[in-house]
Amino acid sequence: MRRNGFENQSKRKGHKVKHTVIKFIIFAALILLVPLIFSGGYMMNVLVFVGINTMLAVALNLLLGFTGQISLGQAAFFGLGAYVSGVLTASHSVNPWLAMVIAAISIGLIAFFIGFPILKLKGHYLAMATLGLGIIVYIIFNETVELTGGPSGLSGIPNLSLGKLAFDNDYKNYYLIWTFTLVIMLLSINLVNSRIGRALRAIHDSEVAARVMGVNARLLKVQVFTLSAVVSSLAGSLYAHTMTFISPASFGFNFSIELVTMVIIGGLGSIYGSFLGAVLLTLLPEILRAFQDYDIVIYGLLLILMTMFMPGGLVLGIPGLLSRLMPKKPVERGEHA
């Protein structure tokens, strides 16, 4: 009897893995077919930003949605990745791919060492500490004029290239950015469905209970904080080499708040929710430009209504809305519901 139970459990696990793989393959195929609809122009540029924001939202969701550690300084790691890559390539002629690796490693080390003192804090104290980190980094970007260009920004950053293939237009950049984004999403899905992912959710629910069960909560929180910083750094490097110009205004406190909003609106604890939140909060301002002076008001109202009526985020709200709109099949006499 116990053997049958193990066999059934193994079958359920196999079906779950198969379902996860099929869902991701369909998602990736749809993403890669999008350029066939938008062959170029402004919309392709916006979709490039959707990819970058998805990477950032996934990185923050690992920390906030799965581990329960709020961060209001995610834009700092995004900016550090952009500036390390930008300065190394524009000012010191370092190969862009090597510069991205250097940026990721150096920022990962910084995040690892500052993670131990910062992540001792909890709740709003942790939020204030990460906010302070973001403000400090933003001030450094502005004040180190000789290094970063200060408020005027840093230009002359080269595009990425593979041999003779240069990623120098929106079409090529779309596939470059989304290749990285899909790989990060796949790795993140594997992570959250693993033993480590279960430990992260245990920390989110109750850190004390997780410690009792043998989880090294302190080290695991720092490791996720570091992973989140590395992914954000990678997104920053891609942003710098895609735009070829960066300025401190892109990495301020407001963008950190926007990333938190993406995660919450999309769905806490959901990788696909991060994508939905990034799509909505990247495309919505572009769509609302037609309303001119009222776009901010409409934007705010939509976010308030979504928070009220979709508290679980888009990833749960959309299926729930569809189920309410779809007509229910009537139960015939003699049929068990």
C-alpha positions in Angstrom: 0.0 0.0 0.0 2.9 2.3 0.9 4.5 1.4 -2.4 1.4 2.4 -4.4 1.3 5.7 -2.5 4.9 6.4 -3.6 4.1 5.4 -7.2 1.1 7.8 -7.3 3.2 10.6 -5.8 5.9 10.0 -8.4 3.3 10.1 -11.2 1.7 13.3 -9.9 5.2 14.9 -9.7 6.0 13.7 -13.2 2.7 15.2 -14.5 3.4 18.5 -12.8 6.9 18.7 -14.3 5.5 17.9 -17.7 2.8 20.5 -17.4 5.4 23.1 -16.3 7.6 22.4 -19.3 4.8 22.5 -21.8 3.5 25.8 -20.4 7.0 27.4 -20.6 7.5 26.1 -24.1 4.2 27.6 -25.3 5.0 30.9 -23.5 8.5 31.1 -25.0 7.2 30.3 -28.5 4.6 33.1 -28.2 7.2 35.6 -27.0 9.6 34.7 -29.9 6.7 35.1 -32.5 5.8 38.6 -31.3 8.1 40.4 -33.8 6.1 38.8 -36.7 3.2 41.1 -35.5 5.2 44.2 -34.7 7.9 44.1 -37.5 9.6 47.3 -36.2 9.0 50.9 -35.0 8.2 52.3 -31.7 6.3 49.3 -30.3 9.3 47.0 -30.8 11.3 49.4 -28.6 8.6 49.3 -25.9 8.6 45.5 -26.0 12.4 45.6 -25.4 11.7 47.5 -22.2 9.1 44.9 -21.3 11.8 42.3 -21.4 14.2 44.3 -19.2 11.4 45.1 -16.7 10.4 41.4 -16.6 13.9 40.4 -15.7 13.9 43.0 -12.9 10.4 42.0 -11.7 11.4 38.3 -11.6 14.5 39.2 -9.6 12.5 41.2 -7.1 9.8 38.6 -6.9 12.3 36.0 -5.8 13.2 38.3 -2.8 9.8 39.8 -2.1 7.2 37.3 -3.3 8.9 34.0 -2.4 11.1 35.0 0.6 9.0 37.9 2.0 11.9 40.3 2.2 10.9 43.8 0.9 13.5 45.9 -1.1 13.1 49.5 -2.1 16.6 49.7 -3.6 16.4 47.3 -6.5 17.0 50.2 -8.9 20.4 50.6 -7.3 21.6 47.2 -8.5 20.1 47.9 -11.9 22.0 51.1 -12.1 25.2 49.7 -10.8 25.1 47.0 -13.5 24.5 49.7 -16.2 27.2 52.0 -15.0 29.9 49.3 -14.4 29.4 48.0 -17.9 29.0 51.5 -19.4 32.2 52.9 -17.8 34.3 49.8 -18.6 33.3 49.8 -22.2 33.0 53.5 -23.0 36.0 54.7 -21.0 38.3 51.7 -20.9 37.4 49.8 -24.1 36.7 46.6 -22.3 34.8 43.9 -24.3 31.1 44.4 -23.5 30.5 40.7 -22.7 33.4 40.7 -20.3 32.2 44.0 -18.8 28.8 42.3 -18.1 30.5 39.4 -16.3 32.7 41.8 -14.3 29.6 43.8 -13.4 27.6 40.8 -12.3 30.4 39.3 -10.2 31.3 42.6 -8.5 27.8 43.6 -7.7 27.0 40.0 -6.5 29.9 40.3 -4.0 28.7 43.7 -2.8 25.2 42.4 -2.3 26.5 39.3 -0.5 28.5 41.3 2.0 25.9 44.1 2.7 23.1 41.5 2.7 24.2 40.1 6.1 23.7 43.3 8.1 20.7 44.6 6.1 18.8 41.3 6.2 19.0 41.2 10.0 16.3 43.8 9.8 12.6 43.0 9.2 9.5 44.8 8.0 9.6 48.5 7.5 13.1 48.7 9.0 14.4 46.5 6.1 12.4 48.7 3.6 14.1 51.8 5.0 17.6 50.2 4.9 17.2 49.2 1.2 15.7 52.7 0.5 18.8 54.3 2.0 21.0 52.0 -0.1 19.2 53.1 -3.3 19.5 56.8 -2.3 23.2 56.5 -1.6 23.9 54.8 -5.0 21.8 57.4 -6.8 23.8 60.3 -5.2 27.1 58.6 -6.2 25.8 58.4 -9.8 25.1 62.1 -9.7 28.2 63.3 -7.9 31.0 61.3 -9.5 30.9 63.5 -12.7 34.4 62.5 -13.9 33.5 58.8 -13.8 29.8 58.6 -14.6 29.1 61.9 -16.3 26.9 63.0 -13.4 23.4 64.3 -14.2 24.4 64.7 -17.9 24.8 61.0 -18.2 27.3 58.6 -19.9 27.3 58.2 -23.7 29.4 56.2 -26.2 28.5 52.8 -24.8 28.9 50.2 -27.5 26.2 47.8 -28.6 26.7 44.1 -27.9 27.8 41.9 -30.8 28.5 38.3 -31.7 31.2 38.2 -34.4 29.8 40.3 -37.3 26.3 40.3 -35.8 25.8 43.6 -34.0 22.7 44.1 -31.9 22.1 47.6 -33.1 18.4 47.8 -33.8 15.1 47.1 -31.9 14.4 43.9 -33.8 17.8 42.4 -32.9 17.7 43.8 -29.4 14.3 42.2 -28.8 15.6 38.7 -29.4 18.8 39.5 -27.4 16.9 40.8 -24.3 14.2 38.1 -24.4 16.7 35.3 -24.8 18.2 36.4 -21.5 14.8 37.0 -20.0 13.5 33.5 -20.9 16.6 31.8 -19.6 16.2 33.7 -16.3 12.5 32.9 -16.1 13.2 29.2 -16.7 16.0 29.1 -14.1 13.7 30.9 -11.6 10.9 28.5 -12.2 13.3 25.6 -11.6 14.5 27.3 -8.4 11.1 27.9 -6.9 9.9 24.4 -7.7 13.0 22.8 -6.0 13.8 22.1 -2.4 15.3 25.6 -2.1 12.1 27.1 -3.3 10.2 25.3 -0.6 12.6 26.6 1.9 12.1 30.1 0.6 8.3 29.8 1.0 8.8 28.4 4.5 10.8 31.6 5.4 8.1 33.7 3.9 5.4 32.0 6.0 7.4 31.9 9.3 11.1 32.3 9.6 11.1 30.8 13.1 9.3 27.7 11.9 11.7 27.4 9.0 14.7 27.6 11.4 13.1 24.8 13.6 12.8 22.6 10.5 16.5 23.0 9.8 16.6 25.8 7.2 19.5 28.2 7.5 17.2 31.2 7.0 19.9 33.9 7.4 22.2 32.5 4.8 19.4 31.6 2.4 18.0 35.1 2.6 21.4 36.6 1.8 21.9 34.2 -1.1 18.5 35.1 -2.6 19.3 38.8 -2.1 22.6 38.3 -4.0 20.9 36.4 -6.8 18.3 39.2 -7.1 21.1 41.7 -7.3 23.0 39.7 -9.9 20.0 39.4 -12.2 19.2 43.1 -11.7 22.9 43.9 -12.6 22.6 41.8 -15.8 19.4 43.7 -16.7 21.3 46.9 -16.2 24.2 45.9 -18.4 21.8 44.9 -21.2 19.9 48.2 -20.8 23.2 50.1 -21.1 24.4 48.3 -24.2 20.9 48.5 -25.8 20.3 52.2 -25.2 24.1 53.2 -25.5 23.4 56.1 -23.1 22.5 56.1 -19.4 21.8 58.8 -16.8 21.0 58.7 -13.1 17.4 59.6 -13.7 16.7 56.1 -14.9 17.8 54.5 -11.6 16.1 56.6 -8.9 13.7 55.8 -6.1 10.6 56.1 -8.3 11.8 53.2 -10.4 12.3 51.0 -7.4 8.7 51.7 -6.4 7.5 51.0 -9.9 9.3 47.6 -9.7 7.5 46.8 -6.4 4.2 47.7 -8.0 4.9 45.4 -11.0 5.5 42.5 -8.6 2.4 43.2 -6.5 0.1 43.9 -9.5 1.4 40.9 -11.4 1.2 38.5 -8.5 3.4 37.9 -5.5 5.1 34.5 -5.6 4.6 33.9 -9.4 7.2 34.1 -12.1 4.6 34.5 -14.8 2.9 37.2 -12.6 6.2 39.1 -12.8 5.8 39.1 -16.6 2.2 40.2 -16.5 3.0 43.1 -14.1 5.9 44.2 -16.3 3.7 44.1 -19.4 1.0 46.1 -17.8 3.1 48.8 -16.1 5.3 49.2 -19.2 2.6 49.4 -21.8 -0.1 51.2 -19.8 1.7 54.6 -19.6 2.3 54.4 -23.4 -1.4 53.7 -24.1 -2.5 56.5 -21.7 -0.4 59.1 -23.4 -3.5 59.8 -25.6 -5.3 61.2 -22.6 -2.6 63.9 -22.1 -3.1 65.7 -18.8 -5.4 63.0 -17.3 -3.1 60.0 -18.0 -1.6 60.0 -14.4 -5.1 60.2 -12.9 -6.4 57.3 -15.0 -3.2 55.3 -14.3 -3.6 55.7 -10.5 -7.3 54.8 -10.6 -6.6 51.6 -12.6 -4.0 50.5 -10.1 -6.3 51.2 -7.2 -9.2 49.3 -8.8 -6.9 46.3 -9.6 -5.6 46.2 -6.1 -9.1 46.3 -4.7 -10.7 43.7 -7.1 -7.6 41.6 -7.9 -5.8 41.3 -4.5 -3.9 38.2 -5.7 -2.6 40.0 -8.8 -3.2 39.5 -12.5 -2.0 35.9 -12.4 -4.9 35.0 -10.2 -7.3 37.7 -11.1 -7.5 37.1 -14.9 -8.5 33.3 -14.5 -11.0 34.3 -11.8 -12.5 37.0 -14.0 -12.7 34.6 -17.0 -14.4 31.9 -14.8 -17.0 34.4 -13.7 -17.7 35.6 -17.3 -17.8 32.0 -18.8 -21.3 30.5 -18.6 -21.6 27.6 -16.3 -22.7 24.2 -17.8 -26.1 23.4 -16.3 -26.3 20.2 -14.2 -28.7 17.8 -15.8 -31.1 15.7 -13.7 -29.5 12.6 -12.3 -26.0 14.0 -12.9 -23.7 14.5 -9.9 -22.2 17.9 -9.6 
